[in-house]
Amino acid sequence: MPQKVIGLLGGMSWESSAEYYRIINRLVRDRLGGLHSARCLMWSFDFAEVEALQHRGDWEGATALMIEAARRLERGGADFIVICTNTMHRMAEAVQAAIGIPILHIADPTAERIRAAGIGRIGLLGTAFTMEGEFYRGRLVDRHGLEVLVPEAADRATVHRIIYDELVQGRIEPASREEYRQVIARLVARGAGAVILGCTEIMLLVRPSDSAVPLFDTTLIHAEAAVEQALA
């Protein structure tokens, strides 16, 4: 079976990009058998540069970096692009307009899974940029008809801090897992029928057993969708 070439925009952080690479190759092997693996290219950023732009609010500079990297993947022969982070989908439309190959948006397969499960009200965890911005939550609401709940301000700060101070640095702390459990429980108490792990590092910390409702792991869902598109 001929495979399309997956272009991975990674390094944001490399901790989750490594999971994308592992999952995608495992799924291709499972689907095709034998010694098969994925045809893919990865551009991996120096995340310190990206993080500095994020926290300065220099989204124009971050967009320019993303466009340059996406064009590198396109020139390298990628057939479509996977942005291996939820937060940087903030500039997905601008990147898409600058290249001639499609971007597989992380929110779309996630929302499709949620709708297929019959869930209409969903909790969203992620960086502050993802939880508080409209680029992600708005897509879930406007394109997919979901009702999206985000944590209260103090919980948003906790979720964001743990991502940047621990998870992107490969630190998995039991105390932080307990904090996430409590944040999830408060979303459930407000009526969330499930919770989106809307940062690709959260799956390193949180497991289904940490929640009373289903968790939708965007890293896994996005990687699965990439393999489906590559093998279609």
Phi and psi in degrees as GROMACS dihedral restraints (atoms count N, CA, C in turn):
[ dihedral_restraints ]
;  ai    aj    ak    al  type     phi  dphi    fc
    3     4     5     6     1   -68.9    20    10
    4     5     6     7     1   138.4    20    10
    6     7     8     9     1  -106.3    20    10
    7     8     9    10     1   139.3    20    10
    9    10    11    12     1   -72.5    20    10
   10    11    12    13     1   154.2    20    10
   12    13    14    15     1   -89.0    20    10
   13    14    15    16     1   121.3    20    10
   15    16    17    18     1   -85.8    20    10
   16    17    18    19     1   126.2    20    10
   18    19    20    21     1   -98.5    20    10
   19    20    21    22     1   116.9    20    10
   21    22    23    24     1  -103.9    20    10
   22    23    24    25     1   119.9    20    10
   24    25    26    27     1   -93.1    20    10
   25    26    27    28     1   101.1    20    10
   27    28    29    30     1  -121.0    20    10
   28    29    30    31     1  -166.1    20    10
   30    31    32    33     1    83.1    20    10
   31    32    33    34     1    15.5    20    10
   33    34    35    36     1  -128.9    20    10
   34    35    36    37     1    55.8    20    10
   36    37    38    39     1  -103.2    20    10
   37    38    39    40     1   173.7    20    10
   39    40    41    42     1   -67.6    20    10
   40    41    42    43     1   -21.0    20    10
   42    43    44    45     1   -58.4    20    10
   43    44    45    46     1   -44.8    20    10
   45    46    47    48     1   -82.1    20    10
   46    47    48    49     1   -29.6    20    10
   48    49    50    51     1   -62.6    20    10
   49    50    51    52     1   -36.0    20    10
   51    52    53    54     1   -61.6    20    10
   52    53    54    55     1   -36.0    20    10
   54    55    56    57     1   -67.6    20    10
   55    56    57    58     1   -42.2    20    10
   57    58    59    60     1   -54.6    20    10
   58    59    60    61     1   -50.6    20    10
   60    61    62    63     1   -60.2    20    10
   61    62    63    64     1   -43.5    20    10
   63    64    65    66     1   -65.1    20    10
   64    65    66    67     1   -47.7    20    10
   66    67    68    69     1   -64.7    20    10
   67    68    69    70     1   -46.6    20    10
   69    70    71    72     1   -60.4    20    10
   70    71    72    73     1   -46.0    20    10
   72    73    74    75     1   -67.9    20    10
   73    74    75    76     1   -37.7    20    10
   75    76    77    78     1   -63.4    20    10
   76    77    78    79     1   -42.6    20    10
   78    79    80    81     1   -66.5    20    10
   79    80    81    82     1   -39.3    20    10
   81    82    83    84     1   -64.4    20    10
   82    83    84    85     1   -43.2    20    10
   84    85    86    87     1   -60.4    20    10
   85    86    87    88     1   -42.6    20    10
   87    88    89    90     1   -63.3    20    10
   88    89    90    91     1   -39.7    20    10
   90    91    92    93     1   -73.9    20    10
   91    92    93    94     1   -41.7    20    10
   93    94    95    96     1  -101.9    20    10
   94    95    96    97     1   -18.6    20    10
   96    97    98    99     1    78.8    20    10
   97    98    99   100     1   179.0    20    10
   99   100   101   102     1    58.3    20    10
  100   101   102   103     1  -133.6    20    10
  102   103   104   105     1  -100.3    20    10
  103   104   105   106     1    16.5    20    10
  105   106   107   108     1   -65.6    20    10
  106   107   108   109     1   145.7    20    10
  108   109   110   111     1  -145.5    20    10
  109   110   111   112     1   175.5    20    10
  111   112   113   114     1   -80.3    20    10
  112   113   114   115     1   144.5    20    10
  114   115   116   117     1   -87.8    20    10
  115   116   117   118     1   110.8    20    10
  117   118   119   120     1  -150.2    20    10
  118   119   120   121     1   156.5    20    10
  120   121   122   123     1  -122.9    20    10
  121   122   123   124     1   143.6    20    10
  123   124   125   126     1  -129.3    20    10
  124   125   126   127     1   129.7    20    10
  126   127   128   129     1  -101.1    20    10
  127   128   129   130     1   123.2    20    10
  129   130   131   132     1  -114.9    20    10
  130   131   132   133     1   117.2    20    10
  132   133   134   135     1   -73.7    20    10
  133   134   135   136     1   157.9    20    10
  135   136   137   138     1   -80.2    20    10
  136   137   138   139     1   105.2    20    10
  138   139   140   141     1   -63.7    20    10
  139   140   141   142     1   -25.6    20    10
  141   142   143   144     1   -59.0    20    10
  142   143   144   145     1   -37.6    20    10
  144   145   146   147     1   -67.6    20    10
  145   146   147   148     1   -42.5    20    10
  147   148   149   150     1   -67.4    20    10
  148   149   150   151     1   -45.7    20    10
  150   151   152   153     1   -61.0    20    10
  151   152   153   154     1   -38.8    20    10
  153   154   155   156     1   -62.6    20    10
  154   155   156   157     1   -41.5    20    10
  156   157   158   159     1   -65.3    20    10
  157   158   159   160     1   -42.4    20    10
  159   160   161   162     1   -57.7    20    10
  160   161   162   163     1   -50.4    20    10
  162   163   164   165     1   -80.7    20    10
  163   164   165   166     1   -12.3    20    10
  165   166   167   168     1   -84.8    20    10
  166   167   168   169     1   -10.4    20    10
  168   169   170   171     1    75.4    20    10
  169   170   171   172     1    20.0    20    10
  171   172   173   174     1   -88.8    20    10
  172   173   174   175     1    71.0    20    10
  174   175   176   177     1   -72.4    20    10
  175   176   177   178     1   -25.1    20    10
  177   178   179   180     1   -65.2    20    10
  178   179   180   181     1   -43.7    20    10
  180   181   182   183     1   -65.0    20    10
  181   182   183   184     1   -39.7    20    10
  183   184   185   186     1   -65.2    20    10
  184   185   186   187     1   -38.4    20    10
  186   187   188   189     1   -63.3    20    10
  187   188   189   190     1   -42.0    20    10
  189   190   191   192     1   -60.9    20    10
  190   191   192   193     1   -41.3    20    10
  192   193   194   195     1   -62.1    20    10
  193   194   195   196     1   -42.9    20    10
  195   196   197   198     1   -65.7    20    10
  196   197   198   199     1   -41.4    20    10
  198   199   200   201     1   -64.2    20    10
  199   200   201   202     1   -44.6    20    10
  201   202   203   204     1   -58.9    20    10
  202   203   204   205     1   -44.4    20    10
  204   205   206   207     1   -67.3    20    10
  205   206   207   208     1   -41.1    20    10
  207   208   209   210     1   -63.2    20    10
  208   209   210   211     1   -38.5    20    10
  210   211   212   213     1   -66.0    20    10
  211   212   213   214     1   -35.8    20    10
  213   214   215   216     1   -60.7    20    10
  214   215   216   217     1   -44.3    20    10
  216   217   218   219     1   -64.8    20    10
  217   218   219   220     1   -40.8    20    10
  219   220   221   222     1   -62.6    20    10
  220   221   222   223     1   -45.7    20    10
  222   223   224   225     1   -63.6    20    10
  223   224   225   226     1   -29.9    20    10
  225   226   227   228     1   -75.8    20    10
  226   227   228   229     1   -10.5    20    10
  228   229   230   231     1   111.0    20    10
  229   230   231   232     1    10.3    20    10
  231   232   233   234     1   -65.0    20    10
  232   233   234   235     1   141.9    20    10
  234   235   236   237     1   -91.2    20    10
  235   236   237   238     1   -25.6    20    10
  237   238   239   240     1  -157.6    20    10
  238   239   240   241     1   167.2    20    10
  240   241   242   243     1  -121.8    20    10
  241   242   243   244     1   139.1    20    10
  243   244   245   246     1  -116.7    20    10
  244   245   246   247     1   117.9    20    10
  246   247   248   249     1   -86.8    20    10
  247   248   249   250     1   112.9    20    10
  249   250   251   252     1   -84.8    20    10
  250   251   252   253     1    49.4    20    10
  252   253   254   255     1  -166.8    20    10
  253   254   255   256     1   143.7    20    10
  255   256   257   258     1   -74.8    20    10
  256   257   258   259     1   -45.9    20    10
  258   259   260   261     1   -56.8    20    10
  259   260   261   262     1   -42.6    20    10
  261   262   263   264     1   -78.9    20    10
  262   263   264   265     1     2.3    20    10
  264   265   266   267     1   -70.8    20    10
  265   266   267   268     1    -6.0    20    10
  267   268   269   270     1   -53.9    20    10
  268   269   270   271     1   -34.3    20    10
  270   271   272   273     1  -108.7    20    10
  271   272   273   274     1    21.0    20    10
  273   274   275   276     1   -60.3    20    10
  274   275   276   277     1   -40.7    20    10
  276   277   278   279     1   -66.6    20    10
  277   278   279   280     1   -40.2    20    10
  279   280   281   282     1   -66.5    20    10
  280   281   282   283     1   -39.6    20    10
  282   283   284   285     1   -66.1    20    10
  283   284   285   286     1   -43.7    20    10
  285   286   287   288     1   -58.8    20    10
  286   287   288   289     1   -39.6    20    10
  288   289   290   291     1   -67.9    20    10
  289   290   291   292     1   -18.4    20    10
  291   292   293   294     1   -97.2    20    10
  292   293   294   295     1    -5.0    20    10
  294   295   296   297     1  -129.3    20    10
  295   296   297   298     1   167.3    20    10
  297   298   299   300     1  -106.4    20    10
  298   299   300   301     1     7.4    20    10
  300   301   302   303     1  -118.6    20    10
  301   302   303   304     1   154.7    20    10
  303   304   305   306     1   -76.5    20    10
  304   305   306   307     1   152.8    20    10
  306   307   308   309     1  -102.6    20    10
  307   308   309   310     1   132.1    20    10
  309   310   311   312     1   -88.9    20    10
  310   311   312   313     1   100.2    20    10
  312   313   314   315     1   -70.8    20    10
  313   314   315   316     1   131.4    20    10
  315   316   317   318     1   -63.5    20    10
  316   317   318   319     1   -30.8    20    10
  318   319   320   321     1   -72.3    20    10
  319   320   321   322     1   -27.2    20    10
  321   322   323   324     1   -70.6    20    10
  322   323   324   325     1   -53.8    20    10
  324   325   326   327     1   -64.1    20    10
  325   326   327   328     1   -29.8    20    10
  327   328   329   330     1   -63.9    20    10
  328   329   330   331     1   -48.1    20    10
  330   331   332   333     1   -63.6    20    10
  331   332   333   334     1   -37.4    20    10
  333   334   335   336     1   -63.6    20    10
  334   335   336   337     1   -39.1    20    10
  336   337   338   339     1   -64.5    20    10
  337   338   339   340     1   -41.3    20    10
  339   340   341   342     1   -65.2    20    10
  340   341   342   343     1   -45.8    20    10
  342   343   344   345     1   -64.0    20    10
  343   344   345   346     1   -39.5    20    10
  345   346   347   348     1   -64.1    20    10
  346   347   348   349     1   -27.6    20    10
  348   349   350   351     1   -82.9    20    10
  349   350   351   352     1    -2.1    20    10
  351   352   353   354     1    77.8    20    10
  352   353   354   355     1    23.1    20    10
  354   355   356   357     1  -103.0    20    10
  355   356   357   358     1   132.7    20    10
  357   358   359   360     1  -112.1    20    10
  358   359   360   361     1   -26.6    20    10
  360   361   362   363     1  -113.8    20    10
  361   362   363   364     1   121.3    20    10
  363   364   365   366     1  -128.3    20    10
  364   365   366   367     1   142.0    20    10
  366   367   368   369     1   -89.0    20    10
  367   368   369   370     1   149.2    20    10
  369   370   371   372     1  -126.5    20    10
  370   371   372   373     1   122.0    20    10
  372   373   374   375     1  -110.9    20    10
  373   374   375   376     1   147.2    20    10
  375   376   377   378     1   174.1    20    10
  376   377   378   379     1  -166.8    20    10
  378   379   380   381     1   -66.6    20    10
  379   380   381   382     1   164.4    20    10
  381   382   383   384     1   -57.6    20    10
  382   383   384   385     1   -35.3    20    10
  384   385   386   387     1   -61.9    20    10
  385   386   387   388     1   -40.9    20    10
  387   388   389   390     1   -75.3    20    10
  388   389   390   391     1   -43.7    20    10
  390   391   392   393     1   -69.6    20    10
  391   392   393   394     1   -35.0    20    10
  393   394   395   396     1   -97.2    20    10
  394   395   396   397     1   -21.2    20    10
  396   397   398   399     1   -83.6    20    10
  397   398   399   400     1   163.6    20    10
  399   400   401   402     1   -92.3    20    10
  400   401   402   403     1   -14.5    20    10
  402   403   404   405     1   -60.8    20    10
  403   404   405   406     1   -29.0    20    10
  405   406   407   408     1  -105.1    20    10
  406   407   408   409     1   -55.3    20    10
  408   409   410   411     1   -60.1    20    10
  409   410   411   412     1   -40.7    20    10
  411   412   413   414     1   -63.2    20    10
  412   413   414   415     1   -35.7    20    10
  414   415   416   417     1   -66.9    20    10
  415   416   417   418     1   -40.4    20    10
  417   418   419   420     1   -63.0    20    10
  418   419   420   421     1   -38.5    20    10
  420   421   422   423     1   -76.4    20    10
  421   422   423   424     1   -52.7    20    10
  423   424   425   426     1   -75.4    20    10
  424   425   426   427     1   -40.0    20    10
  426   427   428   429     1   -89.1    20    10
  427   428   429   430     1   -27.8    20    10
  429   430   431   432     1  -122.6    20    10
  430   431   432   433     1    -2.8    20    10
  432   433   434   435     1    69.3    20    10
  433   434   435   436     1    25.7    20    10
  435   436   437   438     1   -89.6    20    10
  436   437   438   439     1   150.9    20    10
  438   439   440   441     1   -96.7    20    10
  439   440   441   442     1   124.3    20    10
  441   442   443   444     1  -114.3    20    10
  442   443   444   445     1   125.0    20    10
  444   445   446   447     1  -105.9    20    10
  445   446   447   448     1   136.3    20    10
  447   448   449   450     1  -116.2    20    10
  448   449   450   451     1   157.0    20    10
  450   451   452   453     1   -62.3    20    10
  451   452   453   454     1   160.8    20    10
  453   454   455   456     1   -65.9    20    10
  454   455   456   457     1   166.9    20    10
  456   457   458   459     1   -54.7    20    10
  457   458   459   460     1   -46.0    20    10
  459   460   461   462     1   -64.0    20    10
  460   461   462   463     1   -39.4    20    10
  462   463   464   465     1   -69.1    20    10
  463   464   465   466     1   -37.0    20    10
  465   466   467   468     1   -61.2    20    10
  466   467   468   469     1   -41.1    20    10
  468   469   470   471     1   -63.3    20    10
  469   470   471   472     1   -40.2    20    10
  471   472   473   474     1   -64.1    20    10
  472   473   474   475     1   -47.8    20    10
  474   475   476   477     1   -60.2    20    10
  475   476   477   478     1   -45.0    20    10
  477   478   479   480     1   -64.6    20    10
  478   479   480   481     1   -46.1    20    10
  480   481   482   483     1   -59.0    20    10
  481   482   483   484     1   -44.4    20    10
  483   484   485   486     1   -65.2    20    10
  484   485   486   487     1   -37.0    20    10
  486   487   488   489     1   -60.6    20    10
  487   488   489   490     1   -51.8    20    10
  489   490   491   492     1   -81.5    20    10
  490   491   492   493     1   -33.6    20    10
  492   493   494   495     1   -86.0    20    10
  493   494   495   496     1   -19.2    20    10
  495   496   497   498     1  -128.0    20    10
  496   497   498   499     1   -61.1    20    10
  498   499   500   501     1   -65.0    20    10
  499   500   501   502     1   -43.8    20    10
  501   502   503   504     1   -69.5    20    10
  502   503   504   505     1   -12.9    20    10
  504   505   506   507     1  -100.3    20    10
  505   506   507   508     1     8.9    20    10
  507   508   509   510     1    78.4    20    10
  508   509   510   511     1    14.0    20    10
  510   511   512   513     1   -94.0    20    10
  511   512   513   514     1   124.8    20    10
  513   514   515   516     1  -117.4    20    10
  514   515   516   517     1   107.0    20    10
  516   517   518   519     1  -109.1    20    10
  517   518   519   520     1   126.9    20    10
  519   520   521   522     1   -55.7    20    10
  520   521   522   523     1   -36.9    20    10
  522   523   524   525     1   -64.3    20    10
  523   524   525   526     1   -35.6    20    10
  525   526   527   528     1   -72.1    20    10
  526   527   528   529     1   -35.1    20    10
  528   529   530   531     1   -60.4    20    10
  529   530   531   532     1   -40.9    20    10
  531   532   533   534     1   -65.6    20    10
  532   533   534   535     1   -37.7    20    10
  534   535   536   537     1   -63.4    20    10
  535   536   537   538     1   -41.5    20    10
  537   538   539   540     1   -64.8    20    10
  538   539   540   541     1   -39.3    20    10
  540   541   542   543     1   -57.6    20    10
  541   542   543   544     1   -42.7    20    10
  543   544   545   546     1   -67.8    20    10
  544   545   546   547     1   -40.1    20    10
  546   547   548   549     1   -62.0    20    10
  547   548   549   550     1   -44.9    20    10
  549   550   551   552     1   -61.0    20    10
  550   551   552   553     1   -44.1    20    10
  552   553   554   555     1   -60.3    20    10
  553   554   555   556     1   -37.3    20    10
  555   556   557   558     1   -70.3    20    10
  556   557   558   559     1   -33.8    20    10
  558   559   560   561     1   -65.4    20    10
  559   560   561   562     1   -41.7    20    10
  561   562   563   564     1   -63.5    20    10
  562   563   564   565     1   -41.0    20    10
  564   565   566   567     1   -62.2    20    10
  565   566   567   568     1   -26.6    20    10
  567   568   569   570     1   -85.9    20    10
  568   569   570   571     1    -2.9    20    10
  570   571   572   573     1   113.7    20    10
  571   572   573   574     1     6.6    20    10
  573   574   575   576     1   -67.5    20    10
  574   575   576   577     1   126.6    20    10
  576   577   578   579     1   -85.5    20    10
  577   578   579   580     1   -10.5    20    10
  579   580   581   582     1  -167.4    20    10
  580   581   582   583     1   171.9    20    10
  582   583   584   585     1  -134.0    20    10
  583   584   585   586     1   132.7    20    10
  585   586   587   588     1   -86.4    20    10
  586   587   588   589     1   125.8    20    10
  588   589   590   591     1   -83.6    20    10
  589   590   591   592     1    84.5    20    10
  591   592   593   594     1   -90.7    20    10
  592   593   594   595     1    29.6    20    10
  594   595   596   597     1  -137.6    20    10
  595   596   597   598     1   133.8    20    10
  597   598   599   600     1   -69.5    20    10
  598   599   600   601     1   -10.9    20    10
  600   601   602   603     1   -88.3    20    10
  601   602   603   604     1   -18.3    20    10
  603   604   605   606     1   -61.8    20    10
  604   605   606   607     1   -30.6    20    10
  606   607   608   609     1   -64.1    20    10
  607   608   609   610     1   -15.5    20    10
  609   610   611   612     1   -72.8    20    10
  610   611   612   613     1   -21.3    20    10
  612   613   614   615     1  -108.6    20    10
  613   614   615   616     1   -43.4    20    10
  615   616   617   618     1  -103.8    20    10
  616   617   618   619     1   138.9    20    10
  618   619   620   621     1  -121.3    20    10
  619   620   621   622     1   163.5    20    10
  621   622   623   624     1   -53.7    20    10
  622   623   624   625     1   -32.4    20    10
  624   625   626   627     1   -68.8    20    10
  625   626   627   628     1   -10.9    20    10
  627   628   629   630     1   -86.1    20    10
  628   629   630   631     1     1.3    20    10
  630   631   632   633     1  -137.4    20    10
  631   632   633   634     1   144.8    20    10
  633   634   635   636     1   -82.1    20    10
  634   635   636   637     1   -10.6    20    10
  636   637   638   639     1  -124.9    20    10
  637   638   639   640     1   164.2    20    10
  639   640   641   642     1   -59.6    20    10
  640   641   642   643     1   145.3    20    10
  642   643   644   645     1  -108.9    20    10
  643   644   645   646     1   134.5    20    10
  645   646   647   648     1  -107.6    20    10
  646   647   648   649     1   106.9    20    10
  648   649   650   651     1   -84.8    20    10
  649   650   651   652     1   108.1    20    10
  651   652   653   654     1   -66.5    20    10
  652   653   654   655     1   -30.1    20    10
  654   655   656   657     1   -61.5    20    10
  655   656   657   658     1   -50.9    20    10
  657   658   659   660     1   -64.7    20    10
  658   659   660   661     1   -45.9    20    10
  660   661   662   663     1   -63.2    20    10
  661   662   663   664     1   -43.2    20    10
  663   664   665   666     1   -64.8    20    10
  664   665   666   667     1   -43.7    20    10
  666   667   668   669     1   -63.6    20    10
  667   668   669   670     1   -41.1    20    10
  669   670   671   672     1   -62.0    20    10
  670   671   672   673     1   -43.0    20    10
  672   673   674   675     1   -64.6    20    10
  673   674   675   676     1   -35.8    20    10
  675   676   677   678     1   -63.1    20    10
  676   677   678   679     1   -41.8    20    10
  678   679   680   681     1   -66.4    20    10
  679   680   681   682     1   -41.9    20    10
  681   682   683   684     1   -56.6    20    10
  682   683   684   685     1   -44.6    20    10
  684   685   686   687     1   -69.1    20    10
  685   686   687   688     1   -37.3    20    10
  687   688   689   690     1   -67.3    20    10
  688   689   690   691     1   -32.1    20    10
  690   691   692   693     1  -100.1    20    10
  691   692   693   694     1    -1.5    20    10
